[in-house]
Amino acid sequence: MKKEYQSPFLDNRESLFENELGFVIYDGFPVSQGHCLIIPKRVYPDYFDSTP
């Protein structure tokens, strides 16, 4: 049985841009001014379960 994963980014977010695949938010701990994160809406347990 696979464990259900929940992304902490999917709740209470102010997105800068959003479409059916994902969204963009400002980084809470930016490396440089204006640094953003691109986050997919599809939740998967690790990188190798992602799709091209």
PDB file of N, CA, C, O and CB in Angstrom:
ATOM      1  N   MET A   1       0.846  -1.184   0.000  1.00  0.00           N
ATOM      2  CA  MET A   1       0.000   0.000   0.000  1.00  0.00           C
ATOM      3  C   MET A   1       0.892   1.248   0.000  1.00  0.00           C
ATOM      4  O   MET A   1       1.791   1.380   0.830  1.00  0.00           O
ATOM      5  CB  MET A   1      -0.963  -0.002   1.231  1.00  0.00           C
ATOM      6  N   LYS A   2       0.632   2.147  -0.931  1.00  0.00           N
ATOM      7  CA  LYS A   2       1.422   3.375  -1.021  1.00  0.00           C
ATOM      8  C   LYS A   2       0.942   4.402  -0.016  1.00  0.00           C
ATOM      9  O   LYS A   2      -0.256   4.543   0.229  1.00  0.00           O
ATOM     10  CB  LYS A   2       1.357   3.955  -2.431  1.00  0.00           C
ATOM     11  N   LYS A   3       1.894   5.117   0.562  1.00  0.00           N
ATOM     12  CA  LYS A   3       1.575   6.180   1.509  1.00  0.00           C
ATOM     13  C   LYS A   3       1.151   7.432   0.739  1.00  0.00           C
ATOM     14  O   LYS A   3       1.757   7.777  -0.276  1.00  0.00           O
ATOM     15  CB  LYS A   3       2.792   6.483   2.433  1.00  0.00           C
ATOM     16  N   GLU A   4       0.117   8.105   1.222  1.00  0.00           N
ATOM     17  CA  GLU A   4      -0.325   9.359   0.614  1.00  0.00           C
ATOM     18  C   GLU A   4       0.588  10.491   1.087  1.00  0.00           C
ATOM     19  O   GLU A   4       0.818  10.647   2.286  1.00  0.00           O
ATOM     20  CB  GLU A   4      -1.816   9.661   0.972  1.00  0.00           C
ATOM     21  N   TYR A   5       1.098  11.268   0.156  1.00  0.00           N
ATOM     22  CA  TYR A   5       1.960  12.392   0.487  1.00  0.00           C
ATOM     23  C   TYR A   5       1.189  13.691   0.352  1.00  0.00           C
ATOM     24  O   TYR A   5       0.387  13.849  -0.568  1.00  0.00           O
ATOM     25  CB  TYR A   5       3.205  12.408  -0.409  1.00  0.00           C
ATOM     26  N   GLN A   6       1.426  14.610   1.252  1.00  0.00           N
ATOM     27  CA  GLN A   6       0.786  15.912   1.203  1.00  0.00           C
ATOM     28  C   GLN A   6       1.860  16.983   1.178  1.00  0.00           C
ATOM     29  O   GLN A   6       2.736  17.016   2.042  1.00  0.00           O
ATOM     30  CB  GLN A   6      -0.169  16.112   2.402  1.00  0.00           C
ATOM     31  N   SER A   7       1.791  17.848   0.197  1.00  0.00           N
ATOM     32  CA  SER A   7       2.756  18.932   0.083  1.00  0.00           C
ATOM     33  C   SER A   7       2.384  20.080   1.008  1.00  0.00           C
ATOM     34  O   SER A   7       1.227  20.502   1.033  1.00  0.00           O
ATOM     35  CB  SER A   7       2.845  19.422  -1.362  1.00  0.00           C
ATOM     36  N   PRO A   8       3.350  20.594   1.770  1.00  0.00           N
ATOM     37  CA  PRO A   8       3.058  21.747   2.631  1.00  0.00           C
ATOM     38  C   PRO A   8       2.811  23.025   1.829  1.00  0.00           C
ATOM     39  O   PRO A   8       2.308  24.008   2.372  1.00  0.00           O
ATOM     40  CB  PRO A   8       4.206  21.971   3.606  1.00  0.00           C
ATOM     41  N   PHE A   9       3.161  23.017   0.546  1.00  0.00           N
ATOM     42  CA  PHE A   9       3.000  24.201  -0.298  1.00  0.00           C
ATOM     43  C   PHE A   9       1.590  24.350  -0.861  1.00  0.00           C
ATOM     44  O   PHE A   9       1.236  25.422  -1.353  1.00  0.00           O
ATOM     45  CB  PHE A   9       3.986  24.151  -1.433  1.00  0.00           C
ATOM     46  N   LEU A  10       0.776  23.291  -0.796  1.00  0.00           N
ATOM     47  CA  LEU A  10      -0.538  23.331  -1.431  1.00  0.00           C
ATOM     48  C   LEU A  10      -1.594  24.062  -0.610  1.00  0.00           C
ATOM     49  O   LEU A  10      -2.676  24.342  -1.126  1.00  0.00           O
ATOM     50  CB  LEU A  10      -1.003  21.939  -1.701  1.00  0.00           C
ATOM     51  N   ASP A  11      -1.316  24.377   0.640  1.00  0.00           N
ATOM     52  CA  ASP A  11      -2.275  25.083   1.495  1.00  0.00           C
ATOM     53  C   ASP A  11      -1.805  26.498   1.794  1.00  0.00           C
ATOM     54  O   ASP A  11      -0.610  26.738   1.968  1.00  0.00           O
ATOM     55  CB  ASP A  11      -2.492  24.318   2.805  1.00  0.00           C
ATOM     56  N   ASN A  12      -2.735  27.423   1.851  1.00  0.00           N
ATOM     57  CA  ASN A  12      -2.467  28.805   2.280  1.00  0.00           C
ATOM     58  C   ASN A  12      -1.287  29.439   1.557  1.00  0.00           C
ATOM     59  O   ASN A  12      -0.296  29.815   2.183  1.00  0.00           O
ATOM     60  CB  ASN A  12      -2.213  28.839   3.766  1.00  0.00           C
ATOM     61  N   ARG A  13      -1.394  29.553   0.276  1.00  0.00           N
ATOM     62  CA  ARG A  13      -0.295  30.143  -0.493  1.00  0.00           C
ATOM     63  C   ARG A  13      -0.797  31.348  -1.274  1.00  0.00           C
ATOM     64  O   ARG A  13      -1.956  31.388  -1.686  1.00  0.00           O
ATOM     65  CB  ARG A  13       0.327  29.101  -1.452  1.00  0.00           C
ATOM     66  N   GLU A  14       0.056  32.308  -1.474  1.00  0.00           N
ATOM     67  CA  GLU A  14      -0.226  33.434  -2.356  1.00  0.00           C
ATOM     68  C   GLU A  14       0.632  33.222  -3.587  1.00  0.00           C
ATOM     69  O   GLU A  14       1.833  33.489  -3.563  1.00  0.00           O
ATOM     70  CB  GLU A  14       0.066  34.831  -1.663  1.00  0.00           C
ATOM     71  N   SER A  15       0.029  32.748  -4.655  1.00  0.00           N
ATOM     72  CA  SER A  15       0.818  32.444  -5.847  1.00  0.00           C
ATOM     73  C   SER A  15       0.968  33.679  -6.735  1.00  0.00           C
ATOM     74  O   SER A  15       0.066  34.509  -6.851  1.00  0.00           O
ATOM     75  CB  SER A  15       0.170  31.299  -6.638  1.00  0.00           C
ATOM     76  N   LEU A  16       2.139  33.761  -7.352  1.00  0.00           N
ATOM     77  CA  LEU A  16       2.415  34.844  -8.299  1.00  0.00           C
ATOM     78  C   LEU A  16       1.867  34.483  -9.669  1.00  0.00           C
ATOM     79  O   LEU A  16       1.451  35.349 -10.438  1.00  0.00           O
ATOM     80  CB  LEU A  16       3.932  35.131  -8.383  1.00  0.00           C
ATOM     81  N   PHE A  17       1.875  33.179  -9.960  1.00  0.00           N
ATOM     82  CA  PHE A  17       1.355  32.653 -11.218  1.00  0.00           C
ATOM     83  C   PHE A  17       0.872  31.241 -10.943  1.00  0.00           C
ATOM     84  O   PHE A  17       1.448  30.533 -10.116  1.00  0.00           O
ATOM     85  CB  PHE A  17       2.442  32.681 -12.361  1.00  0.00           C
ATOM     86  N   GLU A  18      -0.192  30.824 -11.639  1.00  0.00           N
ATOM     87  CA  GLU A  18      -0.722  29.475 -11.442  1.00  0.00           C
ATOM     88  C   GLU A  18      -1.376  28.984 -12.721  1.00  0.00           C
ATOM     89  O   GLU A  18      -2.032  29.747 -13.430  1.00  0.00           O
ATOM     90  CB  GLU A  18      -1.731  29.444 -10.276  1.00  0.00           C
ATOM     91  N   ASN A  19      -1.189  27.697 -13.010  1.00  0.00           N
ATOM     92  CA  ASN A  19      -1.908  27.044 -14.100  1.00  0.00           C
ATOM     93  C   ASN A  19      -2.258  25.632 -13.660  1.00  0.00           C
ATOM     94  O   ASN A  19      -2.127  25.316 -12.477  1.00  0.00           O
ATOM     95  CB  ASN A  19      -1.061  27.029 -15.416  1.00  0.00           C
ATOM     96  N   GLU A  20      -2.703  24.766 -14.578  1.00  0.00           N
ATOM     97  CA  GLU A  20      -3.152  23.425 -14.200  1.00  0.00           C
ATOM     98  C   GLU A  20      -2.012  22.519 -13.734  1.00  0.00           C
ATOM     99  O   GLU A  20      -2.267  21.513 -13.072  1.00  0.00           O
ATOM    100  CB  GLU A  20      -3.859  22.779 -15.364  1.00  0.00           C
ATOM    101  N   LEU A  21      -0.771  22.848 -14.061  1.00  0.00           N
ATOM    102  CA  LEU A  21       0.369  22.003 -13.697  1.00  0.00           C
ATOM    103  C   LEU A  21       1.056  22.393 -12.395  1.00  0.00           C
ATOM    104  O   LEU A  21       1.592  21.533 -11.696  1.00  0.00           O
ATOM    105  CB  LEU A  21       1.370  22.030 -14.792  1.00  0.00           C
ATOM    106  N   GLY A  22       1.046  23.675 -12.064  1.00  0.00           N
ATOM    107  CA  GLY A  22       1.762  24.112 -10.870  1.00  0.00           C
ATOM    108  C   GLY A  22       1.559  25.587 -10.594  1.00  0.00           C
ATOM    109  O   GLY A  22       0.662  26.222 -11.148  1.00  0.00           O
ATOM    110  N   PHE A  23       2.416  26.128  -9.720  1.00  0.00           N
ATOM    111  CA  PHE A  23       2.314  27.533  -9.357  1.00  0.00           C
ATOM    112  C   PHE A  23       3.669  28.056  -8.923  1.00  0.00           C
ATOM    113  O   PHE A  23       4.596  27.283  -8.681  1.00  0.00           O
ATOM    114  CB  PHE A  23       1.278  27.737  -8.245  1.00  0.00           C
ATOM    115  N   VAL A  24       3.780  29.383  -8.826  1.00  0.00           N
ATOM    116  CA  VAL A  24       5.016  30.062  -8.442  1.00  0.00           C
ATOM    117  C   VAL A  24       4.741  30.897  -7.203  1.00  0.00           C
ATOM    118  O   VAL A  24       3.755  31.630  -7.136  1.00  0.00           O
ATOM    119  CB  VAL A  24       5.564  30.950  -9.603  1.00  0.00           C
ATOM    120  N   ILE A  25       5.639  30.774  -6.210  1.00  0.00           N
ATOM    121  CA  ILE A  25       5.534  31.579  -4.989  1.00  0.00           C
ATOM    122  C   ILE A  25       6.896  32.188  -4.686  1.00  0.00           C
ATOM    123  O   ILE A  25       7.923  31.692  -5.151  1.00  0.00           O
ATOM    124  CB  ILE A  25       5.028  30.719  -3.782  1.00  0.00           C
ATOM    125  N   TYR A  26       6.901  33.263  -3.904  1.00  0.00           N
ATOM    126  CA  TYR A  26       8.166  33.804  -3.422  1.00  0.00           C
ATOM    127  C   TYR A  26       8.757  32.840  -2.398  1.00  0.00           C
ATOM    128  O   TYR A  26       8.027  32.243  -1.607  1.00  0.00           O
ATOM    129  CB  TYR A  26       7.971  35.221  -2.805  1.00  0.00           C
ATOM    130  N   ASP A  27      10.062  32.692  -2.415  1.00  0.00           N
ATOM    131  CA  ASP A  27      10.766  31.842  -1.469  1.00  0.00           C
ATOM    132  C   ASP A  27      10.758  32.507  -0.088  1.00  0.00           C
ATOM    133  O   ASP A  27      11.037  33.701   0.025  1.00  0.00           O
ATOM    134  CB  ASP A  27      12.221  31.570  -1.948  1.00  0.00           C
ATOM    135  N   GLY A  28      10.444  31.749   0.948  1.00  0.00           N
ATOM    136  CA  GLY A  28      10.441  32.270   2.304  1.00  0.00           C
ATOM    137  C   GLY A  28      11.841  32.581   2.819  1.00  0.00           C
ATOM    138  O   GLY A  28      12.005  33.415   3.710  1.00  0.00           O
ATOM    139  N   PHE A  29      12.849  31.913   2.262  1.00  0.00           N
ATOM    140  CA  PHE A  29      14.250  32.122   2.623  1.00  0.00           C
ATOM    141  C   PHE A  29      15.054  32.295   1.344  1.00  0.00           C
ATOM    142  O   PHE A  29      15.814  31.402   0.969  1.00  0.00           O
ATOM    143  CB  PHE A  29      14.803  30.933   3.476  1.00  0.00           C
ATOM    144  N   PRO A  30      14.898  33.437   0.661  1.00  0.00           N
ATOM    145  CA  PRO A  30      15.501  33.630  -0.656  1.00  0.00           C
ATOM    146  C   PRO A  30      17.030  33.673  -0.638  1.00  0.00           C
ATOM    147  O   PRO A  30      17.643  34.194   0.293  1.00  0.00           O
ATOM    148  CB  PRO A  30      14.982  34.896  -1.256  1.00  0.00           C
ATOM    149  N   VAL A  31      17.630  33.109  -1.697  1.00  0.00           N
ATOM    150  CA  VAL A  31      19.074  33.154  -1.870  1.00  0.00           C
ATOM    151  C   VAL A  31      19.486  34.528  -2.396  1.00  0.00           C
ATOM    152  O   VAL A  31      20.569  35.033  -2.101  1.00  0.00           O
ATOM    153  CB  VAL A  31      19.547  32.036  -2.829  1.00  0.00           C
ATOM    154  N   SER A  32      18.594  35.107  -3.176  1.00  0.00           N
ATOM    155  CA  SER A  32      18.811  36.451  -3.692  1.00  0.00           C
ATOM    156  C   SER A  32      17.461  37.158  -3.746  1.00  0.00           C
ATOM    157  O   SER A  32      16.414  36.518  -3.656  1.00  0.00           O
ATOM    158  CB  SER A  32      19.494  36.418  -5.103  1.00  0.00           C
ATOM    159  N   GLN A  33      17.490  38.471  -3.893  1.00  0.00           N
ATOM    160  CA  GLN A  33      16.255  39.250  -3.922  1.00  0.00           C
ATOM    161  C   GLN A  33      15.370  38.802  -5.086  1.00  0.00           C
ATOM    162  O   GLN A  33      15.838  38.689  -6.219  1.00  0.00           O
ATOM    163  CB  GLN A  33      16.566  40.756  -4.034  1.00  0.00           C
ATOM    164  N   GLY A  34      14.092  38.547  -4.803  1.00  0.00           N
ATOM    165  CA  GLY A  34      13.146  38.155  -5.841  1.00  0.00           C
ATOM    166  C   GLY A  34      13.149  36.674  -6.163  1.00  0.00           C
ATOM    167  O   GLY A  34      12.480  36.253  -7.107  1.00  0.00           O
ATOM    168  N   HIS A  35      13.887  35.866  -5.402  1.00  0.00           N
ATOM    169  CA  HIS A  35      13.965  34.421  -5.648  1.00  0.00           C
ATOM    170  C   HIS A  35      12.594  33.781  -5.484  1.00  0.00           C
ATOM    171  O   HIS A  35      11.893  34.058  -4.512  1.00  0.00           O
ATOM    172  CB  HIS A  35      14.980  33.759  -4.692  1.00  0.00           C
ATOM    173  N   CYS A  36      12.206  32.925  -6.429  1.00  0.00           N
ATOM    174  CA  CYS A  36      10.889  32.275  -6.415  1.00  0.00           C
ATOM    175  C   CYS A  36      11.042  30.764  -6.472  1.00  0.00           C
ATOM    176  O   CYS A  36      12.093  30.243  -6.844  1.00  0.00           O
ATOM    177  CB  CYS A  36      10.025  32.766  -7.594  1.00  0.00           C
ATOM    178  N   LEU A  37       9.976  30.071  -6.098  1.00  0.00           N
ATOM    179  CA  LEU A  37       9.919  28.622  -6.184  1.00  0.00           C
ATOM    180  C   LEU A  37       8.834  28.230  -7.175  1.00  0.00           C
ATOM    181  O   LEU A  37       7.734  28.782  -7.146  1.00  0.00           O
ATOM    182  CB  LEU A  37       9.657  27.989  -4.794  1.00  0.00           C
ATOM    183  N   ILE A  38       9.139  27.280  -8.049  1.00  0.00           N
ATOM    184  CA  ILE A  38       8.157  26.726  -8.979  1.00  0.00           C
ATOM    185  C   ILE A  38       7.757  25.371  -8.419  1.00  0.00           C
ATOM    186  O   ILE A  38       8.596  24.481  -8.275  1.00  0.00           O
ATOM    187  CB  ILE A  38       8.731  26.607 -10.456  1.00  0.00           C
ATOM    188  N   ILE A  39       6.480  25.214  -8.104  1.00  0.00           N
ATOM    189  CA  ILE A  39       6.012  24.027  -7.399  1.00  0.00           C
ATOM    190  C   ILE A  39       4.934  23.319  -8.216  1.00  0.00           C
ATOM    191  O   ILE A  39       3.925  23.925  -8.574  1.00  0.00           O
ATOM    192  CB  ILE A  39       5.473  24.401  -6.004  1.00  0.00           C
ATOM    193  N   PRO A  40       5.149  22.035  -8.510  1.00  0.00           N
ATOM    194  CA  PRO A  40       4.120  21.274  -9.230  1.00  0.00           C
ATOM    195  C   PRO A  40       2.940  20.962  -8.317  1.00  0.00           C
ATOM    196  O   PRO A  40       3.116  20.820  -7.107  1.00  0.00           O
ATOM    197  CB  PRO A  40       4.709  19.969  -9.798  1.00  0.00           C
ATOM    198  N   LYS A  41       1.751  20.854  -8.879  1.00  0.00           N
ATOM    199  CA  LYS A  41       0.572  20.502  -8.089  1.00  0.00           C
ATOM    200  C   LYS A  41       0.512  18.997  -7.844  1.00  0.00           C
ATOM    201  O   LYS A  41      -0.099  18.547  -6.875  1.00  0.00           O
ATOM    202  CB  LYS A  41      -0.707  20.976  -8.794  1.00  0.00           C
ATOM    203  N   ARG A  42       1.139  18.226  -8.712  1.00  0.00           N
ATOM    204  CA  ARG A  42       1.167  16.779  -8.543  1.00  0.00           C
ATOM    205  C   ARG A  42       2.137  16.441  -7.414  1.00  0.00           C
ATOM    206  O   ARG A  42       3.291  16.871  -7.431  1.00  0.00           O
ATOM    207  CB  ARG A  42       1.577  16.062  -9.870  1.00  0.00           C
ATOM    208  N   VAL A  43       1.669  15.676  -6.441  1.00  0.00           N
ATOM    209  CA  VAL A  43       2.491  15.308  -5.299  1.00  0.00           C
ATOM    210  C   VAL A  43       3.023  13.890  -5.511  1.00  0.00           C
ATOM    211  O   VAL A  43       2.257  12.973  -5.807  1.00  0.00           O
ATOM    212  CB  VAL A  43       1.681  15.409  -3.970  1.00  0.00           C
ATOM    213  N   TYR A  44       4.342  13.712  -5.357  1.00  0.00           N
ATOM    214  CA  TYR A  44       4.964  12.397  -5.475  1.00  0.00           C
ATOM    215  C   TYR A  44       6.080  12.292  -4.450  1.00  0.00           C
ATOM    216  O   TYR A  44       6.656  13.304  -4.051  1.00  0.00           O
ATOM    217  CB  TYR A  44       5.507  12.155  -6.912  1.00  0.00           C
ATOM    218  N   PRO A  45       6.391  11.059  -4.017  1.00  0.00           N
ATOM    219  CA  PRO A  45       7.310  10.877  -2.895  1.00  0.00           C
ATOM    220  C   PRO A  45       8.769  11.226  -3.169  1.00  0.00           C
ATOM    221  O   PRO A  45       9.468  11.669  -2.258  1.00  0.00           O
ATOM    222  CB  PRO A  45       7.241   9.485  -2.451  1.00  0.00           C
ATOM    223  N   ASP A  46       9.244  11.040  -4.391  1.00  0.00           N
ATOM    224  CA  ASP A  46      10.627  11.405  -4.682  1.00  0.00           C
ATOM    225  C   ASP A  46      10.787  11.767  -6.156  1.00  0.00           C
ATOM    226  O   ASP A  46       9.884  11.560  -6.967  1.00  0.00           O
ATOM    227  CB  ASP A  46      11.579  10.256  -4.307  1.00  0.00           C
ATOM    228  N   TYR A  47      11.932  12.300  -6.474  1.00  0.00           N
ATOM    229  CA  TYR A  47      12.222  12.801  -7.819  1.00  0.00           C
ATOM    230  C   TYR A  47      11.994  11.752  -8.904  1.00  0.00           C
ATOM    231  O   TYR A  47      11.527  12.086  -9.992  1.00  0.00           O
ATOM    232  CB  TYR A  47      13.649  13.291  -7.886  1.00  0.00           C
ATOM    233  N   PHE A  48      12.312  10.500  -8.626  1.00  0.00           N
ATOM    234  CA  PHE A  48      12.227   9.449  -9.632  1.00  0.00           C
ATOM    235  C   PHE A  48      10.781   9.040  -9.957  1.00  0.00           C
ATOM    236  O   PHE A  48      10.551   8.326 -10.933  1.00  0.00           O
ATOM    237  CB  PHE A  48      13.002   8.241  -9.162  1.00  0.00           C
ATOM    238  N   ASP A  49       9.827   9.475  -9.169  1.00  0.00           N
ATOM    239  CA  ASP A  49       8.421   9.244  -9.477  1.00  0.00           C
ATOM    240  C   ASP A  49       7.809  10.371 -10.300  1.00  0.00           C
ATOM    241  O   ASP A  49       6.639  10.306 -10.679  1.00  0.00           O
ATOM    242  CB  ASP A  49       7.641   9.067  -8.202  1.00  0.00           C
ATOM    243  N   SER A  50       8.598  11.401 -10.572  1.00  0.00           N
ATOM    244  CA  SER A  50       8.101  12.519 -11.394  1.00  0.00           C
ATOM    245  C   SER A  50       8.085  12.105 -12.865  1.00  0.00           C
ATOM    246  O   SER A  50       8.621  11.061 -13.235  1.00  0.00           O
ATOM    247  CB  SER A  50       8.984  13.796 -11.196  1.00  0.00           C
ATOM    248  N   THR A  51       7.473  12.926 -13.678  1.00  0.00           N
ATOM    249  CA  THR A  51       7.416  12.653 -15.114  1.00  0.00           C
ATOM    250  C   THR A  51       8.258  13.688 -15.855  1.00  0.00           C
ATOM    251  O   THR A  51       8.526  14.769 -15.329  1.00  0.00           O
ATOM    252  CB  THR A  51       5.943  12.667 -15.628  1.00  0.00           C
ATOM    253  N   PRO A  52       8.676  13.353 -17.085  1.00  0.00           N
ATOM    254  CA  PRO A  52       9.470  14.316 -17.859  1.00  0.00           C
ATOM    255  C   PRO A  52       8.692  15.592 -18.098  1.00  0.00           C
ATOM    256  O   PRO A  52       9.201  16.516 -18.732  1.00  0.00           O
ATOM    257  CB  PRO A  52       9.902  13.711 -19.196  1.00  0.00           C
TER     258      PRO A  52
END
